[in-house]
Amino acid sequence: MGRKLLLEHVNVPGIETLEVYRKMGGYSAAEKALKTMAPDDITEEVKKSGLRGRGGAGFPAGMKWSFIDKKSEKPRYLVCNADESEPGTFKDRYLMEKIPHSLIEGMIVSSFALGAKTSYIYIRGEYFYVLRILEKAIEEAYAAGLLGKNILGTDYSLDLYVQIGGGAYICGEETALLESLEGKRGNPRMKPPFPAISGLYASPTVVNNVETIAAVPHIVNITGDEYAKIGIGRSTGTKLISASGHINKPGTYEIELGLSVEEFIYSDEYCGGIKGGRKLKALIAGGSSVPILPAHLITKTATGEPRLMTYESLSEGGFVSGTMLGSGGFIVMDDSTCIVRHTWTLARFYHHESCGQCSPCREGTGWMEKVLHRIEHGHGTMKDIDLLVDIAKKIEGNTICPLGDAAAWPIASAIRHFREEFEYHVKNPDKIQDPKHFYHQPFVSEVVNATPEVN
Amino acid sequence: MSKEIVFSSETLEVVNKLIRRYPEGRHKSALLPVLHVAQAEFDGWLSPEVMDYVASILNIKPIEVYEVASFYSMFNLHPVGKCLLEVCQTGPCMLNGADDLVAHFEKKLNIKVGETTEDGMFTLKTVECLGSCGTAPMLQCGADYHENLDAEKADALLEKLRTENKRSRYC
């Protein structure tokens, strides 16, 4: 059993209530922080902990905090990014739904560290029922003097609100989120200026993911040094992984960073192996935007090292043979999966979600969807496969925000690792009529050993 | 059937409470939450008249409301059936049978995606990832998530919704 911090008490009945949360030691970090620590001490602990942003980019959280403009006379804001919309990712929803007070406590401690007097949690519109859970918990916290004026009898006061979105993946990008919170379309802003200088209402702002903020009370409780002892190297602490696809036990798991990918997929403590005893074909390790891995690169890297659940090990081999930890959206595919069809659904997703500001993304995502649709439905040509690679290259790096890259990478990597399968679709239009064409007769590549010897 | 477009006094109170969450002069921040309230109050969609009304409440220009309402996928700019069935079809749901689920609804309701049943009861819509990948396939109807669906559960859900005969709403 790995160490649990965020989900340690997830199965305690009533943990969603303030009473039980406090009984299990909740709000002790808020007490400790507000009563015994200076705001900068907390930032220092977060820096020491090595905590990296859990939303996807993995930027060191303490460093992000230290960029906030302290000379500005404007109010500072902490905004929690709960716009979880990366396909394959549902960890924040689980955490907020099960232990809402852990996020609220994180918001109190983090807002105090940053000197914010008003903070917002921006939650995706589809999570309306989670909004209600959070609002109820916030109400409890106000009634108990944990929010509002003079929290826990100290000089510190904080107001916390939950803002509902309207259904737009792009609002998970921090500047688009801020635009949306200001009541506008979610069009990402040019950076610089970064939000730490000019964010919400042009004031100094820090935007952090739910899981990042919920980790802060644990760091305060056990100290940054202790937190940094969990994990391996620069991948410190625990991480929530939401596992889906063709596995026996889909769900949200907390792992110690450094766990092997093989154990995560096959152990009964986590995914419990591939459903129906089928064979592993591919993995998207960190949400739909990260490169897909073929079977032979999942449990081992290209150099034969065991692949671990860390930022470094997953990206071992760069984009040639590696991927990224990303948001922790872990999508497992068995040998009945049509990679072309799956890639097409992702292309459709990014086309639908492009905000339309930058031409390469607005037009390119649509072209990629169209071309993939035609290959999947038996109307593609060999040139189409190269055309996809060409479009992906022209989107990547040429847009204001990373959505362009996020749309390009899954497609480029699918062709890199499964090119033969795309060619098969072009050459055998008659064999792919049924949408589930590989269910009965899986496609096995001659180049890639799609069914490795793993148990 | 033309209904006067004015929030009830209780709703107006909710809206004013929403506006007070933001600093002085930043009331436009309330736009998304208020649009959700308006959509729930006025038959599940935002007509130009409703959007104009929201603009007047927030003291912003109508175009500021139109551009936002048309950007976000949860705001309906055309009338929808009493129950809006939003079936997720992105990657992980596709892997677990979202295609079959959509086909099942099309057959059962005798409509295509994007259409409304003749009795005005159901509108079928496909949507992108709803963050329910571990419980796929699934759909959202109002604020409720219906997960781990198969044909049998889907039929039971339709039956239940038909019996309840209530308009689905997010809030």
Interface residues (C-beta under 8 A of the other chain):
Chain A: P75 E84 S85 E86 P87 G88 T89 F90 R93 T118 R124 G125 E126 Y127 F128 Y129 R132 Y161 Q163 I164 G165 G166 G167 A168 Y169 S180 L181 E182 G183 K184 R185 G186 Y201 S242 A243 S244 G245 H246 P250 G251 T252 I284 S288 G329 I331 M333 T337 R341 H342 T345 L346 R348 F349 H352 E353 C355 P435 K436
Chain B: R21 P23 R26 K28 S29 A30 L31 L32 P33 L35 H36 L58 I60 E64 E67 V68 F71 Y72 S73 M74 F75 Q89 T90 G91 P92 M94 L95 N96 D99 V127 E128 C129 L130 G131 S132 C133 G134 T135 A136 Q140 A143 D144 Y145 Y170 C171
